[in-house]
Amino acid sequence: MTTLVIAEHDNASIKGATLNTVTAAIACGGDVHVLVAGHNAAAAAAAAAQIAGVNAVLHADGASLANALAENIAAQVQAVASNYSHILFPATATGKNAAPRVAAALDVAQISEITKVVAPDTFERPIYAGNAIATVQSADAIKVITVRATGFDAAAATGGSAEVKAIDAVDASALSQYVGSELAKSDRPELTAAKIIVSGGRALGSSEKFDEVIVPLADKLGAAVGASRAAVDAGYAGNDLQVGQTGKIVAPQLYVACGISGAIQHLAGMKDSKVIVAINKDPEAPIFSVADYGLEADLFDAVPELTQSL
């Protein structure tokens, strides 16, 4: 029994979610192999070989894999799938894009966003916005799984010494082509990898107030900035900052929720945070039910005062 982890990377380094996925793969039992599919990605493959617990790295290098198009990544995985009992993707935008294609091609059921490996054929995953945990058992010969990174500790990025084996890259699919991308650039930590997150909600009232109140506190803490869906829908913050069931799933060391009522969809995205601080003037706000520390106060007074005191 051997598990294949599909590495997420930027052709130079391995992204954090891959380390959590390796931990899930180790829990499945047997050897763990990592597939690094990219273009001029030798550095990423070498980094994957250093991950503790990894027994081998498959390195597919070709122009067709340069931009991680889902059709090409899925075809690359399918080319080696018969050698594995489990195929694990991080439950990121890239993983969620490619995994269903692999499952469909292999004619198996995908198991989505697992948070625990009970046995090699049995897994736990959240349903109903995290209000219930389903235990899923699979009889498929090859199990295609996406892994919620917040459910597993990250494997050590160093300490391993796996062999890197080059494999042939697949030809580019005629179904899609890379045209270009516009990426938001920020000096802040990436939201899903940040140790501290300061999030704002609809109570802020405007994008100007969001920047005036939330951003200075985040700057003082060296934190990433997040937002509730209500704040994003109202235009106070960009879509890439949304935390929740339909946004990003996070589990930082510290999560500060400012003016967020705590709708079930938002709680699903952040309730696994180690320490949750809630600032809200409504004593009945659901966010207080999951908060470790709650401050019943007007955020326009409390947050600037907190920022000033740091």
PyMOL commands that set and color helices and strands:
alter all, ss='L'
color gray80, all
select helices_A, chain A and resi 16-27+42-49+63-65+70-83+93-106+149-151+191-193+202-204+207-221+229-233+239-241+264-270+286-289+299-309
alter helices_A, ss='H'
color red, helices_A
select strands_A, chain A and resi 2-6+31-38+56-61+86-90+110-114+116-119+122-127+132-137+143-147+163-167+196-200+224-227+254-258+275-280+293-296
alter strands_A, ss='S'
color yellow, strands_A
deselect
rebuild
show_as cartoon
